[in-house]
Amino acid sequence: MKGECSMTALEASRLIDWLKAHGHTDEEATQCIKCIAGVLDPATGESKKQ
């Protein structure tokens, strides 16, 4: 998928709430947001080199 996408603070907050309501930890919610933002490599769970 190409192009710039963004998530508002409210959308991120709702996603975090949903993840936590479905049994995910704060750390997992943080990793999810980082993965969506392209900062975290989903395959390895490590930060991508910028």
Biopython code that builds the backbone (N, CA, C, O; Angstrom):
import numpy as np
from Bio.PDB.StructureBuilder import StructureBuilder

atoms = [
    (1, "MET", "N", (0.849, -1.167, 0.000)),
    (1, "MET", "CA", (0.000, 0.000, 0.000)),
    (1, "MET", "C", (0.897, 1.233, 0.000)),
    (1, "MET", "O", (1.746, 1.395, 0.876)),
    (2, "LYS", "N", (0.702, 2.088, -0.978)),
    (2, "LYS", "CA", (1.515, 3.292, -1.074)),
    (2, "LYS", "C", (0.721, 4.494, -0.625)),
    (2, "LYS", "O", (-0.508, 4.467, -0.568)),
    (3, "GLY", "N", (1.446, 5.549, -0.308)),
    (3, "GLY", "CA", (0.796, 6.784, 0.089)),
    (3, "GLY", "C", (0.939, 7.035, 1.572)),
    (3, "GLY", "O", (1.240, 6.136, 2.357)),
    (4, "GLU", "N", (0.718, 8.266, 1.926)),
    (4, "GLU", "CA", (0.812, 8.681, 3.328)),
    (4, "GLU", "C", (-0.539, 8.508, 4.003)),
    (4, "GLU", "O", (-1.560, 8.977, 3.502)),
    (5, "CYS", "N", (-0.535, 7.846, 5.116)),
    (5, "CYS", "CA", (-1.746, 7.670, 5.910)),
    (5, "CYS", "C", (-1.477, 8.233, 7.295)),
    (5, "CYS", "O", (-0.329, 8.325, 7.729)),
    (6, "SER", "N", (-2.519, 8.598, 7.968)),
    (6, "SER", "CA", (-2.337, 9.105, 9.322)),
    (6, "SER", "C", (-3.458, 8.600, 10.209)),
    (6, "SER", "O", (-4.522, 8.201, 9.736)),
    (7, "MET", "N", (-3.195, 8.626, 11.495)),
    (7, "MET", "CA", (-4.169, 8.224, 12.497)),
    (7, "MET", "C", (-4.257, 9.362, 13.505)),
    (7, "MET", "O", (-3.239, 9.834, 14.011)),
    (8, "THR", "N", (-5.461, 9.792, 13.789)),
    (8, "THR", "CA", (-5.625, 10.853, 14.779)),
    (8, "THR", "C", (-5.357, 10.297, 16.174)),
    (8, "THR", "O", (-5.343, 9.083, 16.376)),
    (9, "ALA", "N", (-5.148, 11.179, 17.114)),
    (9, "ALA", "CA", (-4.948, 10.768, 18.505)),
    (9, "ALA", "C", (-6.176, 10.026, 19.014)),
    (9, "ALA", "O", (-6.050, 9.057, 19.762)),
    (10, "LEU", "N", (-7.361, 10.473, 18.614)),
    (10, "LEU", "CA", (-8.596, 9.817, 19.045)),
    (10, "LEU", "C", (-8.679, 8.405, 18.481)),
    (10, "LEU", "O", (-9.077, 7.481, 19.191)),
    (11, "GLU", "N", (-8.310, 8.224, 17.215)),
    (11, "GLU", "CA", (-8.311, 6.889, 16.612)),
    (11, "GLU", "C", (-7.304, 5.978, 17.303)),
    (11, "GLU", "O", (-7.597, 4.810, 17.559)),
    (12, "ALA", "N", (-6.130, 6.498, 17.603)),
    (12, "ALA", "CA", (-5.114, 5.709, 18.301)),
    (12, "ALA", "C", (-5.606, 5.313, 19.687)),
    (12, "ALA", "O", (-5.402, 4.180, 20.124)),
    (13, "SER", "N", (-6.251, 6.240, 20.372)),
    (13, "SER", "CA", (-6.794, 5.959, 21.700)),
    (13, "SER", "C", (-7.859, 4.872, 21.639)),
    (13, "SER", "O", (-7.888, 3.976, 22.483)),
    (14, "ARG", "N", (-8.722, 4.949, 20.653)),
    (14, "ARG", "CA", (-9.772, 3.927, 20.488)),
    (14, "ARG", "C", (-9.168, 2.567, 20.179)),
    (14, "ARG", "O", (-9.638, 1.548, 20.685)),
    (15, "LEU", "N", (-8.122, 2.546, 19.347)),
    (15, "LEU", "CA", (-7.448, 1.292, 19.031)),
    (15, "LEU", "C", (-6.824, 0.694, 20.287)),
    (15, "LEU", "O", (-6.953, -0.506, 20.529)),
    (16, "ILE", "N", (-6.156, 1.509, 21.079)),
    (16, "ILE", "CA", (-5.551, 1.034, 22.327)),
    (16, "ILE", "C", (-6.619, 0.469, 23.255)),
    (16, "ILE", "O", (-6.436, -0.603, 23.832)),
    (17, "ASP", "N", (-7.728, 1.181, 23.401)),
    (17, "ASP", "CA", (-8.826, 0.699, 24.249)),
    (17, "ASP", "C", (-9.352, -0.639, 23.754)),
    (17, "ASP", "O", (-9.622, -1.537, 24.552)),
    (18, "TRP", "N", (-9.501, -0.778, 22.433)),
    (18, "TRP", "CA", (-10.020, -2.022, 21.854)),
    (18, "TRP", "C", (-9.045, -3.167, 22.112)),
    (18, "TRP", "O", (-9.451, -4.258, 22.513)),
    (19, "LEU", "N", (-7.759, -2.912, 21.880)),
    (19, "LEU", "CA", (-6.753, -3.948, 22.098)),
    (19, "LEU", "C", (-6.740, -4.406, 23.553)),
    (19, "LEU", "O", (-6.691, -5.604, 23.830)),
    (20, "LYS", "N", (-6.784, -3.457, 24.478)),
    (20, "LYS", "CA", (-6.780, -3.804, 25.903)),
    (20, "LYS", "C", (-8.049, -4.559, 26.293)),
    (20, "LYS", "O", (-7.996, -5.477, 27.111)),
    (21, "ALA", "N", (-9.189, -4.181, 25.714)),
    (21, "ALA", "CA", (-10.449, -4.870, 26.009)),
    (21, "ALA", "C", (-10.440, -6.306, 25.496)),
    (21, "ALA", "O", (-11.200, -7.147, 25.977)),
    (22, "HIS", "N", (-9.580, -6.584, 24.520)),
    (22, "HIS", "CA", (-9.479, -7.927, 23.962)),
    (22, "HIS", "C", (-8.256, -8.675, 24.486)),
    (22, "HIS", "O", (-7.773, -9.618, 23.858)),
    (23, "GLY", "N", (-7.762, -8.240, 25.649)),
    (23, "GLY", "CA", (-6.727, -8.992, 26.346)),
    (23, "GLY", "C", (-5.287, -8.643, 26.023)),
    (23, "GLY", "O", (-4.372, -9.317, 26.497)),
    (24, "HIS", "N", (-5.065, -7.607, 25.228)),
    (24, "HIS", "CA", (-3.693, -7.230, 24.904)),
    (24, "HIS", "C", (-3.121, -6.324, 25.994)),
    (24, "HIS", "O", (-3.847, -5.581, 26.654)),
    (25, "THR", "N", (-1.823, -6.404, 26.160)),
    (25, "THR", "CA", (-1.139, -5.596, 27.172)),
    (25, "THR", "C", (-0.858, -4.194, 26.628)),
    (25, "THR", "O", (-1.005, -3.935, 25.434)),
    (26, "ASP", "N", (-0.451, -3.295, 27.532)),
    (26, "ASP", "CA", (-0.046, -1.955, 27.110)),
    (26, "ASP", "C", (1.117, -2.038, 26.118)),
    (26, "ASP", "O", (1.151, -1.304, 25.130)),
    (27, "GLU", "N", (2.058, -2.928, 26.385)),
    (27, "GLU", "CA", (3.220, -3.095, 25.508)),
    (27, "GLU", "C", (2.788, -3.562, 24.121)),
    (27, "GLU", "O", (3.299, -3.066, 23.117)),
    (28, "GLU", "N", (1.860, -4.504, 24.054)),
    (28, "GLU", "CA", (1.368, -4.974, 22.760)),
    (28, "GLU", "C", (0.637, -3.861, 22.009)),
    (28, "GLU", "O", (0.765, -3.746, 20.790)),
    (29, "ALA", "N", (-0.119, -3.051, 22.724)),
    (29, "ALA", "CA", (-0.821, -1.926, 22.099)),
    (29, "ALA", "C", (0.193, -0.930, 21.536)),
    (29, "ALA", "O", (0.007, -0.404, 20.438)),
    (30, "THR", "N", (1.259, -0.673, 22.286)),
    (30, "THR", "CA", (2.309, 0.234, 21.823)),
    (30, "THR", "C", (2.981, -0.324, 20.579)),
    (30, "THR", "O", (3.217, 0.411, 19.620)),
    (31, "GLN", "N", (3.291, -1.606, 20.583)),
    (31, "GLN", "CA", (3.916, -2.238, 19.425)),
    (31, "GLN", "C", (2.995, -2.183, 18.210)),
    (31, "GLN", "O", (3.465, -1.995, 17.087)),
    (32, "CYS", "N", (1.703, -2.343, 18.420)),
    (32, "CYS", "CA", (0.733, -2.268, 17.334)),
    (32, "CYS", "C", (0.766, -0.888, 16.680)),
    (32, "CYS", "O", (0.827, -0.780, 15.455)),
    (33, "ILE", "N", (0.725, 0.160, 17.492)),
    (33, "ILE", "CA", (0.758, 1.531, 16.976)),
    (33, "ILE", "C", (2.071, 1.779, 16.223)),
    (33, "ILE", "O", (2.065, 2.389, 15.153)),
    (34, "LYS", "N", (3.188, 1.311, 16.776)),
    (34, "LYS", "CA", (4.482, 1.492, 16.121)),
    (34, "LYS", "C", (4.534, 0.747, 14.793)),
    (34, "LYS", "O", (5.101, 1.249, 13.823)),
    (35, "CYS", "N", (3.953, -0.437, 14.743)),
    (35, "CYS", "CA", (3.921, -1.215, 13.509)),
    (35, "CYS", "C", (3.098, -0.489, 12.450)),
    (35, "CYS", "O", (3.519, -0.394, 11.297)),
    (36, "ILE", "N", (1.934, 0.021, 12.830)),
    (36, "ILE", "CA", (1.084, 0.768, 11.899)),
    (36, "ILE", "C", (1.817, 2.007, 11.392)),
    (36, "ILE", "O", (1.699, 2.361, 10.219)),
    (37, "ALA", "N", (2.565, 2.663, 12.263)),
    (37, "ALA", "CA", (3.295, 3.881, 11.902)),
    (37, "ALA", "C", (4.528, 3.582, 11.049)),
    (37, "ALA", "O", (5.134, 4.495, 10.488)),
    (38, "GLY", "N", (4.895, 2.309, 10.954)),
    (38, "GLY", "CA", (6.059, 1.943, 10.162)),
    (38, "GLY", "C", (7.366, 2.055, 10.909)),
    (38, "GLY", "O", (8.433, 2.036, 10.296)),
    (39, "VAL", "N", (7.303, 2.172, 12.221)),
    (39, "VAL", "CA", (8.499, 2.303, 13.049)),
    (39, "VAL", "C", (8.992, 0.935, 13.507)),
    (39, "VAL", "O", (10.177, 0.766, 13.796)),
    (40, "LEU", "N", (8.097, -0.035, 13.573)),
    (40, "LEU", "CA", (8.415, -1.364, 14.089)),
    (40, "LEU", "C", (8.252, -2.389, 12.975)),
    (40, "LEU", "O", (7.255, -2.374, 12.253)),
    (41, "ASP", "N", (9.227, -3.277, 12.836)),
    (41, "ASP", "CA", (9.157, -4.350, 11.852)),
    (41, "ASP", "C", (8.262, -5.458, 12.406)),
    (41, "ASP", "O", (8.601, -6.063, 13.422)),
    (42, "PRO", "N", (7.120, -5.738, 11.756)),
    (42, "PRO", "CA", (6.199, -6.737, 12.290)),
    (42, "PRO", "C", (6.778, -8.150, 12.310)),
    (42, "PRO", "O", (6.365, -8.973, 13.127)),
    (43, "ALA", "N", (7.722, -8.439, 11.427)),
    (43, "ALA", "CA", (8.309, -9.772, 11.370)),
    (43, "ALA", "C", (9.247, -10.041, 12.535)),
    (43, "ALA", "O", (9.297, -11.157, 13.052)),
    (44, "THR", "N", (9.991, -9.019, 12.950)),
    (44, "THR", "CA", (10.992, -9.225, 13.998)),
    (44, "THR", "C", (10.627, -8.578, 15.323)),
    (44, "THR", "O", (11.156, -8.958, 16.368)),
    (45, "GLY", "N", (9.722, -7.598, 15.288)),
    (45, "GLY", "CA", (9.371, -6.881, 16.507)),
    (45, "GLY", "C", (10.412, -5.860, 16.915)),
    (45, "GLY", "O", (10.354, -5.312, 18.016)),
    (46, "GLU", "N", (11.379, -5.601, 16.018)),
    (46, "GLU", "CA", (12.443, -4.650, 16.310)),
    (46, "GLU", "C", (12.223, -3.357, 15.543)),
    (46, "GLU", "O", (11.540, -3.332, 14.520)),
    (47, "SER", "N", (12.814, -2.281, 16.054)),
    (47, "SER", "CA", (12.710, -0.981, 15.395)),
    (47, "SER", "C", (13.360, -1.042, 14.023)),
    (47, "SER", "O", (14.417, -1.647, 13.842)),
    (48, "LYS", "N", (12.696, -0.393, 13.048)),
    (48, "LYS", "CA", (13.267, -0.313, 11.707)),
    (48, "LYS", "C", (14.337, 0.759, 11.688)),
    (48, "LYS", "O", (14.236, 1.770, 12.381)),
    (49, "LYS", "N", (15.361, 0.527, 10.888)),
    (49, "LYS", "CA", (16.415, 1.526, 10.707)),
    (49, "LYS", "C", (15.849, 2.637, 9.837)),
    (49, "LYS", "O", (15.281, 2.365, 8.779)),
    (50, "GLN", "N", (15.995, 3.876, 10.267)),
    (50, "GLN", "CA", (15.463, 5.021, 9.515)),
    (50, "GLN", "C", (16.488, 5.544, 8.557)),
    (50, "GLN", "O", (16.226, 6.507, 7.836)),
]
sb = StructureBuilder()
sb.init_structure("model")
sb.init_model(0)
sb.init_chain("A")
sb.init_seg("    ")
for serial, (resi, resn, name, xyz) in enumerate(atoms, 1):
    if name == "N":
        sb.init_residue(resn, " ", resi, " ")
    sb.init_atom(name, np.array(xyz, "f"), 0.0, 1.0, " ", f" {name:<3s}", serial, name[0])
structure = sb.get_structure()
